[in-house]
Amino acid sequence: MKTIQNKNTFRFFDYKWKKVPNWGNITYKLYVKWYLNRYKYHNLNNFKKFLKDKNNILEAGCGLARDSILFAKLNKKSNIYACDQSPIAIKFAKKYTKKYNNVSIFRQDITKKFKKNIKYDFISCDQVLHHTPSPKKTLNNLFSILNKNGYLNFFVCKKKNNYRDLLDDHIMNNFKNKSPKKLWDFAIEVTKFAKTLHNLKIKNVKFNKKKYSNLQLFFHYNSFRAWYNPKINFDLSVSSNYDWFSNNPRYSMEDVNNILKSIKNYKVISIYEDDASISLSIKKLRDK
Ligand SMILES: C[S@@+](CC[C@H](N)C(=O)[O-])C[C@H]1O[C@@H](n2cnc3c(N)ncnc32)[C@H](O)[C@@H]1O
């Protein structure tokens, strides 16, 4: 099978943001909690303290700029820049951040040389790197615009198990040349199936020394991605399954360590790993 590549990221994301422009608002609380947890700030106070001396902040691959809104709420003095490749994301990010005077939104492919000649004290690239063709090159690009003593937070999706990775790869490969609409329609069917499994209320599934709180989660982690969250709109679960199957390579911790070997003069501040993701915070120690 062909290796999953990210050639279609741009058109798939434009379509996603058109479909769910309210994704950022609705999931704000959920994601803020997840962000604070993964990058080990644990609570808003600690994160506020962290942001206090960060003059220039960049959100790389901002989508709807949900994280920039958080940064702006916690530090009104910093200059916050948020960029994305998707014109639709940019349109909505501008709308949502309008009331924050210290947030600027601009269009930028983060795999290319940055148009703005600015160095940052903090770069947050959350849930983006694995969507770029070479996370190693993208990380190097971001590291090059980080100030000495600056921090870079990044995330990649994690490899699961051979079985699920194989099924996901087959589905991703199937959709790589198809239209975003076809993928969206497929995501609706997957989400309906996941909801049906969830609604069976079969709880506590034990398998290979692991315990899953219900059958849907067992299926999700052991077959192909079939995510469903009853706490949010059905469409938002659809968009998450859509996002996943839009050609989305996964990485192991070993892969992440290999990527890190390509940069120098950094210190790992925190590592978070769960069944689905890896998030790291690193600090730049020297410029050269
Ligand atoms: C899963 S979304 C995450 C958005 C945001 N960081 C968040 O956490 O809500 C990934 C975003 O990365 C953007 N993206 C992917 N590749 C990019 C690239 N090469 N340059 C800029 N943005 C990119 C997509 O357009 C999309 O908005």
The ligand as a MOL file (V3000), in Angstrom:
LIG
                    3D

  0  0  0     0  0            999 V3000
M  V30 BEGIN CTAB
M  V30 COUNTS 27 29 0 0 0
M  V30 BEGIN ATOM
M  V30 1 C -6.7350 19.7860 12.8700 0
M  V30 2 S -6.6810 21.4620 12.4180 0 CHG=1
M  V30 3 C -6.0940 22.1880 13.9250 0
M  V30 4 C -6.4180 23.6470 14.0280 0
M  V30 5 C -6.0270 24.3060 15.3490 0
M  V30 6 N -4.6300 24.2230 15.6160 0
M  V30 7 C -6.8110 23.6890 16.4930 0
M  V30 8 O -6.2050 23.0540 17.3670 0
M  V30 9 O -8.0400 23.8390 16.4900 0 CHG=-1
M  V30 10 C -5.2410 21.5440 11.3940 0
M  V30 11 C -5.0580 22.9100 10.7530 0
M  V30 12 O -3.7400 22.9470 10.1820 0
M  V30 13 C -3.8220 23.6480 8.9500 0
M  V30 14 N -2.6680 23.2840 8.1150 0
M  V30 15 C -2.3580 22.0780 7.6260 0
M  V30 16 N -1.2290 22.1480 6.9000 0
M  V30 17 C -0.8310 23.4420 6.9310 0
M  V30 18 C 0.2490 24.1550 6.3720 0
M  V30 19 N 1.1590 23.5500 5.6020 0
M  V30 20 N 0.3430 25.4750 6.6010 0
M  V30 21 C -0.5690 26.1080 7.3730 0
M  V30 22 N -1.6140 25.5020 7.9350 0
M  V30 23 C -1.7450 24.1670 7.7200 0
M  V30 24 C -5.1550 23.2200 8.3720 0
M  V30 25 O -5.6000 24.1160 7.3640 0
M  V30 26 C -6.0380 23.1960 9.6020 0
M  V30 27 O -6.6820 24.4160 9.7970 0
M  V30 END ATOM
M  V30 BEGIN BOND
M  V30 1 1 1 2
M  V30 2 1 2 3
M  V30 3 1 2 10
M  V30 4 1 3 4
M  V30 5 1 4 5
M  V30 6 1 5 6
M  V30 7 1 5 7
M  V30 8 2 7 8
M  V30 9 1 7 9
M  V30 10 1 10 11
M  V30 11 1 11 12
M  V30 12 1 11 26
M  V30 13 1 12 13
M  V30 14 1 13 14
M  V30 15 1 13 24
M  V30 16 1 14 15
M  V30 17 1 14 23
M  V30 18 2 15 16
M  V30 19 1 16 17
M  V30 20 1 17 18
M  V30 21 2 17 23
M  V30 22 1 18 19
M  V30 23 2 18 20
M  V30 24 1 20 21
M  V30 25 2 21 22
M  V30 26 1 22 23
M  V30 27 1 24 25
M  V30 28 1 24 26
M  V30 29 1 26 27
M  V30 END BOND
M  V30 END CTAB
M  END
